[in-house]
Amino acid sequence: MVAKIDADACTGCGTCVDECPAAAISLNDDDIAVVDEDECLDCGACVDACPNGAITLE
């Protein structure tokens, strides 16, 4: 599994970036979260942290 971002639901708040223990999430130029799938630990910390429910583990 890997974290997937719903770009329509992401507000670019950066909470997931701060919570990711692997530093696998960044914000792109449009302030939408992007996951580096090779670095993602599938831990779910970002899922729990996202206030908008924009992240799922798939």
JOMO-V917666 format. One record per pair of residues at least 6 apart in sequence whose C-alpha atoms are under 7 Angstrom apart, sorted by the first residue. I is the first residue (numbers start at 1). J is the second residue. Records with the same first field share a line. If there is no record, write none. Layout:
I=J  J
This chain:
1=42  57  58
2=37  40  42  57  58
3=35  42  55  56  57  58
4=55  56  57  58
5=33  34  54  55  56
6=54  55
7=32
9=52  54
10=32  33  52  54
11=32
12=27  31  32  33
15=49  50
16=25  46  49  50
17=23  25  26
19=45  46  49
20=45  46
22=39  40  41
24=35  36  39  40
25=33  34  35  36
26=33  34  35
27=33  34
28=34
44=57
46=55
47=55  56
